[in-house]
Amino acid sequence: MISEPAKSLQPHVADEKILVTRPFMPPLEEFTRGLREIWDNQWLTNNGPVLQRYTRKLTRYFQNDNLSLFNNGTLALQIGLQGMNITGEVITTPFTFVATTHALYWNKIRPVFVDIEPDYYTLDPQKVEQAITPWTKAILAVHVFGYPCKYRALADIARRYNLALIYDAAHAFGVRVNGKPIGNLGDLSMFSFHATKLYHSLEGGMLLYKDQGLKQKFDYLRNLGFKSETRVDMPGTNARMNEIQALMGEQVLEYLDEIISRRKKLYELYRQELEQVPGIGFSPELPGDVQASYAYVPVRVDEKSFGMSRDDLYTRLKKYNVFTRRYFYPLICDFACYRHLSMTDPLTTARRVADQILTLPIYDKLEEEDVVRICEIIKHIQKNTDCT
Ligand code: T4K
């Protein structure tokens, strides 16, 4: 994808844009065979046979029957909160994709933002405990970048204060904790199967939960609340996963291990190439009980020691056709629609991280030589901070 250097030491601009991610595509012939089945069925959505088969496969993968599929992660989380009757205040992180907070908004829940911890950018349990009020009903934590939250401390707080513990696990498909898929922590976990995720179903979302009684409720809520042809008891929405989404999800699942091991290689190469670069920081190695999925390559750019701000590096990389992303900047509380919320926590760490974070390209088709070249470009930019 990247042409050879000509004669200068200047690293070459990539021939094609290198984007932060590209979706995994199963072999077209396999997908076409699956489409043939859908054509023959003449069944396209509304709990079709492919969705039912796919649900059974995921149930086996997660070893959990309490699993429901949706057309995207945002609506899955929205319905999860609605189905659990969460009201009042929910303590959550400002360092996430805006969908996490929007799901609260659509349930008329007040988000209470507290700070994150500096290593893995997940909710700081101490800050969570300090923010609890008589109106607090739940904690909504995010396994951001697939880094597991401090789940033991959060579970302890939830138990002591009788709060629901909900995880946005949008980034965490494929992550294992103590050998088990991460979705079984807390009362409920939401996964996103969006095309930009390492595991996807074109678009899609999933809930895993403890309370078996929620299953039927989620089935109704994702289908506009219909209990029968003539009965609607709850104001649900249309959050149904269709058959083509289910087919993609089913086929990509077959390649999950391959996708993760490919990403592991690329992630480790980034780390090897960049770890010694002053001002580029990685999160520490994950604890021994965690098996990572390498969903993202987040690094922190320290302006002082790197010699340039994160934003300048981000802009300069584009000139080399390397398109990184600033996930997650700005913080959610700084978006116009949430700026009015009063906050007691100064969010010191979250603000620093949001100003420094840069996620580097990673996807299965990215070549090792691309990673090496991206790292060379970063080193080159650092040595030439005064050039435009
Ligand atoms: N909670 C968290 C923590 C989340 O991160 C998300 C979603 C959600 C909840 C909600 O789940 P969903 O409702 O989305 O299922 C992307 C995704 O759209 C979004 O799903 C994801 N988080 C977020 C982190 O990233 P953008 O605005 O950055 O997407 P976009 O279109 O700029 O794409 C990113 C890169 O991927 C581009 O460089 C192009 C490339 N791309 C994208 C698509 C869609 C492709 O190569 N092919 C494609 O088909 O939000």
Boltz pocket constraint, residues with backbone or C-beta under 6 A from the ligand:
constraints:
  - pocket:
      binder: B
      contacts: [[A, 19], [A, 20], [A, 21], [A, 22], [A, 23], [A, 72], [A, 73], [A, 74], [A, 75], [A, 96], [A, 97], [A, 99], [A, 100], [A, 142], [A, 168], [A, 170], [A, 171], [A, 191], [A, 192], [A, 193], [A, 194], [A, 195], [A, 196], [A, 203], [A, 204], [A, 205], [A, 323], [A, 327]]
      max_distance: 6.0
